[in-house]
Amino acid sequence: MTESQRKELLSVPEVLVLKNDRVQTEVHIEGADLKSLVIDGEEIIFSPKLENLKRGGVPVLGPTPGPIKGTDWEHLYPKLPSHGTDRTISWQVDQFDEGKIVLKRFLGPNEFLFAGEIQMEIALLDDGVKIAKRITNFEDKPREIGHALHPYLSKHGDEFDFDDEVVKKIHPLVNRESKVLSKSESNGMARVSYRVKDFGVVLEADPVPTQWVFWTDDLDKYECVEPWWAEVGKGDVVGSREIKEYSLIIRKL
């Protein structure tokens, strides 16, 4: 790294802001976490508050979503924290302009049985934001790796009115109790939509998630609607020299 590159890297703020006429976001380099999303002045993503900074944003879960203990991966990764390390490390800024942020990290065998690059791209839309994760496998053999997103959706003191009957059936939630819809249970659901206050919100996942997880520990403030492209203790297979992308679009209707 040259001296000019080092100075440029040191000058990048820890919080990056994207905004257009309707949408404003804040993205933290630590964890590649979209900490806030405001559309038309309405808080869509619940932002962390001083009383509990661990709750809020859109944490990135990987390379091992969920707890390791008690799964097939426990003997392989006994030191990895629950939900993996994507949400705890500081990512490198690869691109930052008015409408898009690209962050990247390298993942190697000293941490996980994988050698490659992971990119997180957060891009503004006219009515929302797209969060995309690209995983590149540098190896000459397929590797298994997990990924999920954990959006904290603001409830504004109201209840979500979900559009899909299969989602309605698992509600209301109970604090700290997850409800899971597998791909088969949801009939391959790629889209979750709801109304709150006087507007609608839609989440669109691509490809279809392995499962959707619904969770909260504060019924009045937020509900987490999480696309998982892996099950606990398992991952998706990324082929030799392959690039796989997983994305979530959040829009205000």
C-alpha positions as CSV (number, residue, x, y, z in Angstrom):
1,M,0.0,0.0,0.0
2,T,1.4,3.4,-1.0
3,E,1.5,6.4,1.4
4,S,-1.3,8.1,-0.6
5,Q,-3.5,5.0,-0.4
6,R,-2.9,4.7,3.3
7,K,-3.9,8.3,3.9
8,E,-7.0,7.9,1.8
9,L,-8.0,4.8,3.7
10,L,-7.5,6.6,7.0
11,S,-9.6,9.5,5.9
12,V,-12.7,7.4,5.2
13,P,-15.3,8.0,8.0
14,E,-16.6,5.0,10.0
15,V,-20.2,6.0,9.0
16,L,-21.0,6.5,5.3
17,V,-24.2,8.3,4.2
18,L,-26.2,7.8,1.0
19,K,-29.2,9.9,0.1
20,N,-31.4,11.0,-2.7
21,D,-34.6,12.9,-2.9
22,R,-36.6,10.3,-1.0
23,V,-34.1,7.9,0.7
24,Q,-31.4,8.3,3.2
25,T,-29.2,5.6,4.7
26,E,-26.3,5.3,7.1
27,V,-23.8,2.4,6.6
28,H,-21.2,1.5,9.2
29,I,-17.9,0.1,8.0
30,E,-17.8,-2.2,11.1
31,G,-20.0,-5.1,10.2
32,A,-21.0,-3.6,6.8
33,D,-24.2,-2.7,8.6
34,L,-27.0,-0.5,7.2
35,K,-27.8,1.2,10.5
36,S,-30.6,3.4,9.3
37,L,-33.1,3.6,6.4
38,V,-35.4,6.6,6.1
39,I,-37.8,6.9,3.2
40,D,-40.1,9.9,2.7
41,G,-39.2,10.9,6.3
42,E,-40.4,7.5,7.7
43,E,-38.0,5.3,9.6
44,I,-38.2,1.9,7.9
45,I,-35.2,0.3,9.6
46,F,-35.1,0.7,13.4
47,S,-31.9,2.5,14.3
48,P,-29.9,1.5,17.3
49,K,-30.6,3.6,20.4
50,L,-28.3,4.5,23.3
51,E,-30.1,2.2,25.7
52,N,-29.3,-0.8,23.5
53,L,-26.8,-0.3,20.7
54,K,-26.9,-4.0,19.8
55,R,-30.5,-3.8,18.5
56,G,-31.2,-2.2,15.1
57,G,-29.9,-1.9,11.6
58,V,-29.5,-4.8,9.1
59,P,-26.7,-7.0,10.6
60,V,-24.9,-9.2,8.1
61,L,-24.8,-12.9,9.3
62,G,-22.1,-15.1,8.0
63,P,-20.1,-17.1,7.2
64,T,-22.1,-19.1,9.8
65,P,-25.6,-17.7,10.5
66,G,-27.0,-18.8,13.8
67,P,-25.3,-20.6,16.7
68,I,-22.5,-23.1,16.0
69,K,-23.0,-25.1,19.2
70,G,-24.9,-28.3,18.6
71,T,-24.5,-28.3,14.8
72,D,-22.3,-30.2,12.4
73,W,-20.0,-27.2,12.2
74,E,-19.3,-27.1,15.9
75,H,-16.1,-29.3,15.7
76,L,-14.9,-27.3,12.6
77,Y,-15.4,-23.8,14.0
78,P,-15.5,-24.0,17.8
79,K,-14.2,-20.4,18.2
80,L,-16.5,-18.6,15.8
81,P,-19.2,-16.5,17.5
82,S,-22.9,-16.9,17.0
83,H,-23.9,-15.6,13.5
84,G,-20.2,-15.5,12.4
85,T,-17.7,-12.7,12.0
86,D,-19.2,-10.6,9.1
87,R,-21.0,-8.4,11.5
88,T,-18.0,-7.8,13.8
89,I,-15.1,-6.9,11.5
90,S,-14.3,-3.6,9.8
91,W,-14.7,-4.0,6.1
92,Q,-12.6,-2.2,3.5
93,V,-14.2,0.5,1.4
94,D,-13.9,-0.4,-2.3
95,Q,-16.3,2.2,-3.7
96,F,-18.3,5.1,-2.3
97,D,-20.3,7.6,-4.4
98,E,-23.6,9.3,-4.2
99,G,-25.7,6.3,-4.8
100,K,-23.7,3.2,-3.9
101,I,-21.3,1.8,-1.3
102,V,-19.2,-1.3,-1.9
103,L,-17.4,-2.9,1.0
104,K,-15.2,-6.0,0.9
105,R,-13.4,-8.4,3.0
106,F,-11.2,-11.5,2.4
107,L,-12.0,-14.8,4.1
108,G,-9.3,-17.4,4.5
109,P,-8.7,-20.8,5.9
110,N,-7.3,-19.5,9.2
111,E,-10.9,-18.3,10.0
112,F,-13.1,-20.6,7.8
113,L,-12.7,-23.4,5.3
114,F,-12.9,-21.0,2.4
115,A,-10.5,-18.9,0.5
116,G,-12.1,-15.9,-1.3
117,E,-13.6,-12.5,-1.3
118,I,-16.9,-11.2,0.0
119,Q,-18.4,-7.9,-1.2
120,M,-21.3,-6.1,0.3
121,E,-23.0,-3.5,-2.0
122,I,-25.6,-1.1,-0.7
123,A,-27.3,0.9,-3.5
124,L,-30.0,3.5,-3.4
125,L,-33.2,3.0,-5.4
126,D,-35.8,5.7,-6.1
127,D,-38.1,4.2,-3.4
128,G,-35.7,2.1,-1.2
129,V,-32.4,0.3,-1.1
130,K,-30.8,-2.8,-2.4
131,I,-28.4,-4.8,-0.2
132,A,-26.3,-7.4,-2.2
133,K,-23.7,-9.8,-1.0
134,R,-21.3,-11.4,-3.6
135,I,-19.2,-14.3,-2.5
136,T,-16.2,-15.3,-4.7
137,N,-14.6,-18.7,-4.3
138,F,-10.9,-18.6,-5.2
139,E,-10.4,-22.3,-4.7
140,D,-10.4,-25.2,-7.2
141,K,-13.1,-27.0,-5.2
142,P,-16.6,-26.2,-4.1
143,R,-17.0,-24.7,-0.6
144,E,-20.0,-24.4,1.7
145,I,-20.6,-21.0,3.3
146,G,-23.6,-19.4,5.0
147,H,-25.3,-16.0,4.6
148,A,-28.3,-14.2,6.0
149,L,-29.6,-10.7,6.7
150,H,-31.2,-9.5,9.9
151,P,-33.3,-6.4,9.2
152,Y,-34.9,-4.7,12.3
153,L,-38.1,-3.2,10.9
154,S,-39.5,-0.3,12.8
155,K,-43.0,-0.8,14.1
156,H,-43.8,2.8,15.1
157,G,-45.8,1.4,18.0
158,D,-48.1,-0.3,15.6
159,E,-48.7,-3.8,14.4
160,F,-47.6,-5.1,11.0
161,D,-50.5,-6.1,8.7
162,F,-48.8,-8.7,6.5
163,D,-50.2,-9.4,3.1
164,D,-49.4,-13.1,2.8
165,E,-51.6,-15.6,4.7
166,V,-48.8,-18.0,5.5
167,V,-47.0,-15.1,7.3
168,K,-50.2,-14.0,9.1
169,K,-50.6,-17.5,10.5
170,I,-47.3,-17.4,12.5
171,H,-48.3,-14.1,14.1
172,P,-48.5,-12.6,16.6
173,L,-44.9,-13.2,17.8
174,V,-43.8,-13.7,21.3
175,N,-40.7,-11.9,22.6
176,R,-37.5,-14.0,22.0
177,E,-39.3,-16.8,20.2
178,S,-38.3,-17.3,16.5
179,K,-40.9,-18.4,13.9
180,V,-39.4,-20.0,10.8
181,L,-40.9,-20.5,7.4
182,S,-38.9,-23.0,5.3
183,K,-38.9,-22.7,1.5
184,S,-41.4,-25.5,1.2
185,E,-43.7,-24.1,4.0
186,S,-43.8,-20.7,2.3
187,N,-44.2,-22.1,-1.2
188,G,-40.9,-20.6,-2.4
189,M,-41.7,-17.2,-1.0
190,A,-39.3,-14.5,-2.3
191,R,-41.3,-11.5,-1.2
192,V,-42.7,-10.3,2.2
193,S,-44.9,-7.2,2.3
194,Y,-46.8,-5.5,5.1
195,R,-48.5,-2.2,6.1
196,V,-47.7,-0.1,9.1
197,K,-49.2,3.3,10.0
198,D,-50.5,4.5,6.7
199,F,-47.9,3.1,4.3
200,G,-46.6,-0.3,2.9
201,V,-43.2,-1.9,2.9
202,V,-42.0,-4.8,0.7
203,L,-38.9,-7.0,1.1
204,E,-37.8,-8.8,-2.1
205,A,-35.1,-11.5,-1.8
206,D,-33.1,-13.1,-4.7
207,P,-32.6,-16.0,-4.9
208,V,-35.5,-17.4,-2.9
209,P,-34.2,-17.8,0.7
210,T,-33.8,-21.3,2.2
211,Q,-36.0,-19.9,5.0
212,W,-37.5,-16.8,6.5
213,V,-37.0,-16.1,10.2
214,F,-39.3,-13.8,12.1
215,W,-38.2,-12.6,15.5
216,T,-38.3,-9.8,18.1
217,D,-37.4,-9.1,21.7
218,D,-39.4,-5.8,21.8
219,L,-42.8,-6.1,20.3
220,D,-43.5,-2.4,20.5
221,K,-40.4,-1.2,18.7
222,Y,-39.4,-3.6,15.9
223,E,-39.8,-7.0,14.2
224,C,-37.0,-8.8,12.4
225,V,-37.9,-10.3,9.0
226,E,-34.8,-12.2,8.0
227,P,-34.0,-13.9,4.7
228,W,-31.6,-16.8,5.3
229,W,-29.9,-18.5,2.4
230,A,-28.7,-21.2,4.7
231,E,-29.9,-23.2,7.7
232,V,-28.3,-23.1,11.1
233,G,-25.0,-25.1,10.9
234,K,-25.2,-25.3,7.2
235,G,-24.3,-23.2,4.1
236,D,-24.9,-22.8,0.4
237,V,-22.3,-24.4,-1.9
238,V,-20.2,-21.9,-4.0
239,G,-18.6,-23.7,-6.8
240,S,-14.9,-23.6,-7.8
241,R,-14.0,-20.1,-9.0
242,E,-17.7,-19.2,-8.8
243,I,-19.3,-15.9,-7.8
244,K,-22.7,-16.1,-6.1
245,E,-24.9,-13.1,-5.3
246,Y,-27.6,-12.9,-2.6
247,S,-29.7,-9.7,-2.5
248,L,-32.5,-8.0,-0.5
249,I,-34.5,-5.0,-1.8
250,I,-36.4,-3.0,0.8
251,R,-39.0,-0.5,-0.7
252,K,-41.6,1.8,0.7
253,L,-44.9,1.5,-1.2
